[in-house]
C-alpha cells in the first residue's frame, strides 16, 4: 500500500452498494491502516492508502 511511513495519509474507499470513491484523511500511516481494517470489516472496499502532499506555494 503506502510507501511513506511519516506524514498524513488518505484512505480511498467505496461504500457498500456505492460507486463513488471517497477519500478519508488520517494523521499517520498507522492510523490510516487501522481505520482501513475497520472500514473493510464494515463492508467498504479499500482501494488504496496514499500519502498526502500539500501543494507547493508560489514563489
N, CA, C and O of each residue as an XYZ file, in Angstrom:
236
protein
N       0.838     -1.177      0.000
C       0.000      0.000      0.000
C       0.888      1.247      0.000
O       1.545      1.528     -1.003
N       0.920      1.981      1.077
C       1.660      3.247      1.103
C       3.145      2.979      1.330
O       3.515      2.045      2.041
N       3.984      3.804      0.722
C       5.431      3.662      0.853
C       5.995      4.550      1.951
O       6.950      4.157      2.621
N       5.431      5.740      2.155
C       5.946      6.664      3.156
C       5.327      6.363      4.512
O       4.115      6.180      4.628
N       6.176      6.315      5.541
C       5.707      5.986      6.879
C       5.245      7.234      7.622
O       4.310      7.159      8.419
N       5.876      8.373      7.381
C       5.578      9.582      8.133
C       4.636     10.493      7.357
O       4.578     10.446      6.128
N       3.899     11.322      8.089
C       3.020     12.303      7.456
C       1.591     11.817      7.342
O       1.258     10.692      7.715
N       0.764     12.689      6.819
C      -0.654     12.401      6.681
C      -0.901     11.454      5.511
O      -0.164     11.464      4.525
N      -1.952     10.632      5.631
C      -2.286      9.660      4.595
C      -3.784      9.671      4.320
O      -4.594      9.994      5.189
N      -4.125      9.312      3.095
C      -5.519      9.209      2.672
C      -5.862      7.747      2.416
O      -5.083      7.008      1.815
N      -7.041      7.345      2.882
C      -7.587      6.030      2.566
C      -8.690      6.264      1.541
O      -9.672      6.951      1.821
N      -8.524      5.692      0.353
C      -9.540      5.803     -0.691
C     -10.389      4.549     -0.665
O      -9.870      3.433     -0.685
N     -11.711      4.740     -0.619
C     -12.634      3.634     -0.426
C     -13.907      3.831     -1.238
O     -14.181      4.922     -1.736
N     -14.676      2.760     -1.361
C     -16.001      2.801     -1.979
C     -16.965      2.187     -0.973
O     -16.719      1.099     -0.453
N     -18.062      2.886     -0.703
C     -19.054      2.406      0.261
C     -19.785      1.185     -0.293
O     -19.895      1.020     -1.508
N     -20.284      0.330      0.603
C     -21.051     -0.822      0.141
C     -22.248     -0.358     -0.695
O     -23.019      0.500     -0.264
N     -22.395     -0.925     -1.878
C     -23.501     -0.555     -2.751
C     -23.290      0.743     -3.495
O     -24.166      1.167     -4.249
N     -22.149      1.387     -3.302
C     -21.874      2.671     -3.948
C     -20.895      2.522     -5.095
O     -20.309      1.458     -5.301
N     -20.727      3.601     -5.837
C     -19.778      3.582     -6.950
C     -18.764      4.719     -6.863
O     -17.729      4.670     -7.527
N     -19.043      5.730     -6.064
C     -18.153      6.884     -5.965
C     -17.003      6.605     -5.004
O     -17.196      5.999     -3.950
N     -15.810      7.049     -5.375
C     -14.648      6.940     -4.494
C     -14.694      8.054     -3.458
O     -15.034      9.195     -3.772
N     -14.347      7.711     -2.219
C     -14.323      8.682     -1.133
C     -12.947      8.599     -0.487
O     -12.454      7.508     -0.200
N     -12.325      9.762     -0.256
C     -11.027      9.816      0.403
C     -11.168     10.302      1.833
O     -11.802     11.325      2.090
N     -10.577      9.569      2.758
C     -10.612      9.916      4.175
C      -9.188     10.192      4.633
O      -8.299      9.366      4.427
N      -8.964     11.350      5.255
C      -7.628     11.730      5.683
C      -7.334     11.333      7.119
O      -8.193     11.446      7.994
N      -6.111     10.867      7.356
C      -5.656     10.484      8.698
C      -4.282     11.075      8.939
O      -3.541     11.348      7.995
N      -3.943     11.273     10.204
C      -2.709     11.969     10.547
C      -1.461     11.098     10.481
O      -0.349     11.624     10.540
N      -1.610      9.792     10.361
C      -0.434      8.929     10.266
C      -0.775      7.678      9.461
O      -1.944      7.340      9.275
N       0.265      7.000      8.990
C       0.071      5.760      8.246
C      -0.543      4.690      9.141
O      -1.430      3.954      8.708
N      -0.080      4.597     10.384
C      -0.604      3.591     11.308
C      -2.102      3.788     11.544
O      -2.864      2.822     11.566
N      -2.520      5.046     11.719
C      -3.938      5.336     11.923
C      -4.740      4.997     10.663
O      -5.831      4.435     10.753
N      -4.201      5.336      9.499
C      -4.881      5.046      8.239
C      -5.051      3.544      8.041
O      -6.112      3.095      7.609
N      -4.022      2.767      8.350
C      -4.103      1.318      8.202
C      -5.109      0.715      9.173
O      -5.872     -0.177      8.801
N      -5.118      1.198     10.421
C      -6.067      0.685     11.422
C      -7.499      1.000     11.015
O      -8.380      0.152     11.152
N      -7.742      2.203     10.517
C      -9.092      2.575     10.098
C      -9.506      1.831      8.835
O     -10.683      1.514      8.662
N      -8.552      1.550      7.953
C      -8.854      0.785      6.744
C      -9.335     -0.618      7.101
O     -10.241     -1.151      6.460
N      -8.728     -1.211      8.120
C      -9.163     -2.535      8.577
C     -10.600     -2.468      9.081
O     -11.422     -3.323      8.750
N     -10.899     -1.444      9.885
C     -12.258     -1.292     10.419
C     -13.273     -1.063      9.298
O     -14.365     -1.631      9.314
N     -12.901     -0.224      8.323
C     -13.804      0.031      7.194
C     -14.038     -1.249      6.395
O     -15.164     -1.532      5.988
N     -12.984     -2.015      6.172
C     -13.101     -3.278      5.451
C     -14.029     -4.258      6.155
O     -14.782     -4.986      5.508
N     -13.974     -4.274      7.477
C     -14.858     -5.155      8.249
C     -16.318     -4.732      8.131
O     -17.221     -5.552      8.295
N     -16.547     -3.455      7.848
C     -17.916     -2.936      7.702
C     -18.424     -3.029      6.265
O     -19.520     -2.556      5.963
N     -17.644     -3.628      5.387
C     -18.091     -3.828      4.024
C     -17.594     -2.830      3.005
O     -17.951     -2.921      1.830
N     -16.772     -1.872      3.426
C     -16.214     -0.910      2.488
C     -15.092     -1.572      1.696
O     -14.342     -2.386      2.234
N     -14.980     -1.222      0.420
C     -13.893     -1.725     -0.401
C     -12.752     -0.709     -0.326
O     -12.921      0.448     -0.709
N     -11.597     -1.143      0.165
C     -10.439     -0.267      0.293
C      -9.685     -0.289     -1.030
O      -9.226     -1.344     -1.468
N      -9.557      0.859     -1.658
C      -8.887      0.959     -2.947
C      -7.385      1.159     -2.794
O      -6.590      0.486     -3.449
N      -7.002      2.097     -1.916
C      -5.585      2.384     -1.734
C      -5.385      3.298     -0.528
O      -6.300      3.996     -0.090
N      -4.163      3.272     -0.009
C      -3.736      4.209      1.031
C      -2.547      4.956      0.452
O      -1.553      4.343      0.064
N      -2.645      6.276      0.392
C      -1.581      7.077     -0.220
C      -1.202      8.234      0.696
O      -2.045      8.751      1.428
N       0.070      8.641      0.658
C       0.477      9.825      1.423
C      -0.114     11.074      0.780
O      -0.252     11.151     -0.440
N      -0.457     12.040      1.605
C      -0.968     13.295      1.079
C       0.194     14.272      0.935
O       1.177     14.198      1.671
N       0.070     15.167      0.000
C       1.098     16.179     -0.211
C       0.417     17.521     -0.377
O      -0.549     17.654     -1.129
N       0.924     18.500      0.323
C       0.392     19.843      0.167
C       0.949     20.452     -1.110
O       2.099     20.196     -1.467
N       0.152     21.252     -1.797
C       0.678     21.905     -2.994
C       1.800     22.872     -2.639
O       1.773     23.493     -1.577
N       2.778     23.003     -3.516
C       3.893     23.907     -3.274
C       3.411     25.343     -3.460
O       2.720     25.645     -4.433
N       3.770     26.225     -2.536
C       3.338     27.624     -2.668
C       4.035     28.292     -3.851
O       5.121     27.889     -4.267
N       3.391     29.306     -4.369
C       4.004     30.088     -5.464
C       5.216     30.832     -4.949
O       5.199     31.382     -3.848
N       6.258     30.845     -5.742
C       7.465     31.565     -5.295
C       7.622     32.896     -5.987
O       8.583     33.620     -5.723
